[in-house]
Amino acid sequence: MTLDNVLEEITKKAKDDAKALKEQGMNEAKQILKKAKENAAEIEKSVTDETSKTTEAMEKREIASTKLNCKRIELDAKKVIIDEVFESLKERVSKLDEKTKKRIYDKMIKKAAAEMDIKYIYVNQKDAILAKSITSNIEIKDAGIAGGIIFENKDKNVRIDCTFDSVLEDVKEECLKDITKILFNI
């Protein structure tokens, strides 16, 4: 074999080896690219799933927050209506005629007398004459109240508040559930 033949054979073998290495490199590159695409698809799916879950959770929180806010607004509106009803009732009570007031005051005095020894009665200035017509041996004093009576014992250490405002507030607290049912058909 001549040197040229040996050189030609070495060159051919080197070219064949280079071609084989190039093909092997291309195949490996294709495999790597294929795996990279698969990984990218998995990552994209994972991110999409996570984004979807996050978006869904945010929507649920937003819906819950909106429902809660609506409920609060509704309750506030109901409270305003109930307060208006009681303000209207206070106004009506303040305009009671003398006969009705006398009947109410008489009942209040009898009930308070059963609970304590009454020495002082506090009423508004308009009702002082009415209270005197119902009671005897009880000192009538002027109080800055809209209506009703405050009872006090001789030692001034026990008081019973039967002012219209106090009575209406007690009724409101005791009957709020029933009032709500009546007003709002709940």
C-alpha atoms as one frame of an Amber mdcrd trajectory, in Angstrom:
protein
   0.000   0.000   0.000   1.273   3.291  -0.879   1.439   6.266   1.277  -1.216
   7.979  -0.789  -3.519   5.014  -0.349  -2.914   4.941   3.381  -3.493   8.669
   3.547  -6.628   8.328   1.472  -7.895   5.509   3.651  -7.187   7.449   6.859
  -8.923  10.522   5.408 -11.887   8.378   4.329 -12.053   6.743   7.746 -11.805
  10.151   9.433 -14.589  11.469   7.194 -16.728   8.405   7.914 -16.044   8.742
  11.654 -16.853  12.462  11.478 -20.036  11.694   9.568 -21.009   9.035  12.141
 -20.196  11.399  14.999 -22.194  14.132  13.297 -25.170  11.776  12.876 -24.815
  10.604  16.453 -24.628  14.250  17.599 -27.694  15.112  15.502 -29.607  12.147
  16.965 -28.578  13.143  20.485 -29.557  16.761  19.735 -32.948  15.547  18.451
 -33.422  13.481  21.641 -32.426  16.422  23.825 -34.741  18.730  21.869 -37.560
  16.190  22.125 -37.058  15.890  25.921 -36.838  19.678  26.233 -40.137  20.035
  24.351 -41.750  17.376  26.567 -40.431  19.120  29.703 -41.620  22.476  28.384
 -45.072  20.986  27.725 -45.167  19.533  31.257 -44.062  22.849  32.746 -46.632
  24.705  30.633 -49.364  22.292  31.771 -48.264  22.630  35.390 -48.215  26.440
  35.163 -51.584  26.445  33.395 -53.058  24.148  36.065 -51.594  26.258  38.882
 -52.819  29.456  37.219 -56.242  27.920  36.794 -56.354  26.860  40.454 -55.155
  30.284  41.604 -57.686  32.040  39.384 -60.456  29.762  40.644 -59.464  30.383
  44.269 -59.359  34.142  43.645 -62.791  34.013  42.021 -64.185  32.051  44.985
 -62.689  34.552  47.444 -64.045  37.465  45.419 -67.505  35.890  45.230 -67.476
  35.166  48.972 -66.319  38.699  49.701 -69.019  40.149  47.461 -71.694  37.974
  49.085 -70.508  39.018  52.531 -70.526  42.670  51.507 -74.047  42.302  50.082
 -75.192  40.621  53.298 -73.665  43.453  55.355 -75.393  46.064  53.184 -78.679
  44.176  53.509 -78.336  43.932  57.294 -77.456  47.626  57.525 -80.533  48.487
  55.460 -82.718  46.295  57.686 -81.265  47.964  60.783 -82.098  51.385  59.321
 -85.673  50.259  58.637 -86.071  48.833  62.159 -84.626  52.027  63.653 -87.058
  54.085  61.559 -89.968  51.936  62.732 -88.976  52.510  66.367 -88.460  56.242
  65.806 -91.963  56.379  64.333 -93.247  54.414  67.316 -91.498  56.815  69.739
 -93.153  59.721  67.982 -96.567  58.070  68.222 -96.026  57.269  71.911 -95.035
  60.875  72.615 -98.383  61.991  71.162-100.568  59.707  73.292-103.749  61.308
  74.593-104.135  61.971  78.358-106.601  59.115  78.910-104.243  56.551  77.367
-101.232  57.960  79.223-103.136  57.850  82.520-103.991  54.182  81.961-100.344
  53.371  81.091 -98.919  55.373  84.017-101.361  53.762  86.429-100.150  50.295
  85.344 -96.508  51.385  85.594 -96.989  52.749  89.100 -98.794  49.602  90.302
 -96.086  47.357  88.858 -93.236  49.447  90.324 -94.995  49.629  93.731 -95.123
  45.824  93.768 -91.324  45.733  93.267 -90.208  48.509  95.627 -91.319  51.191
  98.071 -91.663  54.224  95.792 -90.744  57.600  97.274 -89.994  59.640  94.131
 -91.429  59.681  90.629 -89.611  61.501  87.831 -91.690  62.581  84.828 -91.509
  65.269  82.170 -93.085  68.619  83.005 -96.185  67.970  80.862 -96.991  64.756
  82.737 -96.469  66.054  86.294-100.153  66.922  86.813-101.206  63.561  85.368
 -98.825  61.692  87.712-100.135  63.659  90.733-103.699  62.674  89.841-102.740
  58.986  89.945-100.570  58.921  93.077-100.526  60.179  96.606 -97.705  60.148
  99.171 -95.171  60.071  96.344 -93.062  63.071  95.495 -93.237  64.056  91.820
 -90.060  65.515  90.318 -89.380  66.991  86.897 -87.023  65.053  84.630 -85.825
  65.795  81.144 -87.419  62.722  79.607 -89.695  62.452  76.583 -92.308  60.425
  78.394 -92.833  57.647  80.872 -91.758  57.456  84.506 -88.614  56.837  86.523
 -89.266  55.417  90.004 -86.899  55.799  92.928 -86.911  54.583  96.537 -86.519
  56.727  99.652 -82.737  56.135  99.886 -82.317  56.934  96.163 -80.299  53.764
  95.662 -82.874  51.796  93.650 -84.333  53.068  90.394 -86.755  51.574  87.939
 -86.604  53.175  84.513 -89.970  53.042  82.776 -89.357  55.896  80.377 -90.894
  55.365  76.976 -87.432  55.361  75.399 -86.215  52.688  77.819 -89.337  50.553
  77.445 -89.193  50.764  73.644 -85.497  49.862  73.675 -86.241  46.832  75.895
 -89.056  45.776  73.557 -86.739  46.218  70.580 -84.063  43.996  72.145 -86.489
  41.332  73.351 -88.539  41.166  70.172 -85.939  41.896  67.499 -86.181  38.412
  66.013 -89.996  38.590  65.809 -89.869  42.152  64.474 -87.437  41.070  61.777
 -89.733  38.183  60.798 -92.718  40.503  60.550 -90.957  43.273  58.638 -88.938
  41.125  56.256 -90.960  37.888  56.015 -87.996  35.813  57.127
